[in-house]
Amino acid sequence: MSTTIHAIHIGQPRKVAHGKQLIKTSIFKEPTDQRVEIHSLGIKGDTQSDLVNHGGVDKAICAYSYDRYPFWEERLGQPVGYSAFGENITLYGWLEEEVHIGDVFELGSAVVQISQPRHPCYKLGIKHQQPKMPLWVKETGYSGFYFRVLKEGHASVEDGLKRIESYSHNPTVMEVNRCRNNPAATKEDLTKMLEIKELASEWVEAFTKKRNEI
């Protein structure tokens, strides 16, 4: 199955007001019509501000479905603008309940693999001037997800996103989200998550910690 790409976005760090402080963030990204270079740490020209919580090989490219935009515009009562979730790739389709951790896609001449859901932070609330946004994302599971890059290459909005390998034996992105955000998750639930070999180490650590606390 192949779908088209709505937009590709890149961004540079900027300082924005957060209460009485100025914080640096790269969540404000702009669309580009240029063919972009995709490497193991992301898209050339896109720079992360917080390298502790963003970026790295397991979070090289953030993707979000344009099909979710109407939901958030209704919830927020306003347009969400470009790159509503700070995503690099805005997709048509490929919702969280339709894709699995480990699924492999052709993105232009690059090959990418879903590594983890997007875990929302407070900067998403700053972007939309709604501090409840991270909570709403956790409640809905409408998080988007990250790709790791298996093969470097180039892509543009004219390229489709084609799933070339389905890991349907793995949980979906939605199922992984629900397990992490469910306070009643059992040891069995968490063990199932830890059996996902393709899951990013950050999420493995979170599930391990959660299981150890039960």
Steps between C-alpha positions, in 0.01 A plus 500: 500500500625847411367844591603852414680744726317817602813695597864479608610742771833613638578741780773680690512582871323815613429658836139536613336627816395245760363683801777734611767298324633472149551142382666368189295268280491362147132404505415785263582358157431626149410305186753458225443415134864403457623145478651428840794285602417229753782367714524280808429788741219664304444748221782730401416856600274398787666567836380390843526728802476235772729212410417316823129456421503541122709372213728198483483193279169376646339843459651604170172600333170591664185417303139601557181438305323795341179301554521594871513875436120553489464332841753732659362809330157419643644429846709819499245717323764637267717403201804295596726637226807338347663201665241497779701250705844617401512210257740480208264298281127567489335193351168404353372192680726275707312558824634370831260205500603404145877469535721281717831548671756370252304569180741593219429764234656645189523878534631622168831319458536455876374206706360569848354296785251590774693495827263651760197723556555872549493577875358853539675767707398839634632678189202364307281697740709812438464464124120492521467722807317217674686339794265200494625386159749240631227352721251492214753321279555236767124456550425460128815319393515735200874541542657442163819297494871501427703335227854372521688507169603161361627638170598861437364678196293793374128581500257771396126563531458337159618170642257261658543305819484130418489229764732227378504282810223461758579389855139406569614260772606806702259731687377810320621846593161556665531183709847601619369846593209358695723265695741774602224739601283241677559508878330158523736329254596156629840332506378283214406809297841656561687179427327487161636848426849396606491215249492749210856477366454804275381731781729795581716465810337802667165324500653170607644679803163662580315167481769323703477762773120482500504120527753508784273736695207257501 
